[in-house]
Amino acid sequence: MNLITRRQNKQQETTTVRVGDVIIGGPQLVVVAGPCAIESYEQLLSTALEIQRLGATMLRGGAYKPRTSPYSFRGKREGGLEMLAQIRELTGLPVVTEVMDARDIERVGEVADMFQIGSRNMQNYTLLTEIGKTKHPVLLKRGLAATIEEWIFAAEYIMSEGNDQVVLCERGIRTFETYTRNTVDITAIPALKELTHLPVFLDPSHGTGRWSLVKPVALAGIAAGADGLMIEVHPQPEIALSDGDQSLNFEHFAELMESVGPVAKAVGRELIFA
């Protein structure tokens, strides 16, 4: 049986996914934050300490970065993993980072508490199958132009191999609109709640591509039932090597977190500080 049938037959309650001490899919609203790409130890450390102080419970950071242009900054790779490991040890924050190649699963898994499958790899079925053979929690982002059904079947590839620790992440889809980087499908959040038993995240940073739009779209996602947010934060977005336009600086992240609590409470969720 696939996820849709199971949900319709009410044969399974909502799944909760544990990442370290963080429970996704329960009453807690989970906030994952950090830089799109790891640039230096100082950048990652300062960001980790600040997001932790402001209430984020998990750290994101890209060591391996898929980029449209091969000439763009593609991450620190192995060096980035080493920085993540050090800062994970220092702060205690669980780490989410992207794995792009099945050959890297074991090494990335030594550092990551949660694998991220990025939008470009949502239909990389070889990678999904190998990830499914692990017991690692997985954040599965929606493909650039994927339907909800295609996205669900991508999750099936992971789960059919025995790994049921999957979180779906809406990050916007490509449409004819050019003002925003992508078009955020808020409808997908309650739709996935109807169709599956999996937790659902929203990434308003990639979804909008503009830092000024991140806060209102994030709050809309919480109101629609998202179990968590994934937010890009950088100490100096204006000089970021990747996705600076959509990254919040520390001041703007603080403003977001001040607004998150009341909206979460209004829809029966709670924001628990790390």
Buried (B, 14 or more C-beta within 10 A) or exposed (E): EBBBEBBEEEEEEBBBBBBBEBBBBBEBBBBBBBBBBBBBBEBBBBBBBBBBEBBBBBBBBBBBBBEEEEEEBBBBBEEBBBBBBBBBEEBEBBBBBBBBEBEBBEEBBEBBBBBBBBBBBBBBEEBBBBBBEBEBBBBBBBBBEBEBEEBBBBBBBBBBBEBBBBBBBBBBBEEEEEEBBBBBBBEBBEBBBEBBBBBBBBBBBBBBBBBEBBBEBBBBBBBBBBBBBBBBBBBEBEEBBBBBBBBBBBEBBBEBBEBBBEBBEEEEBEBBEB
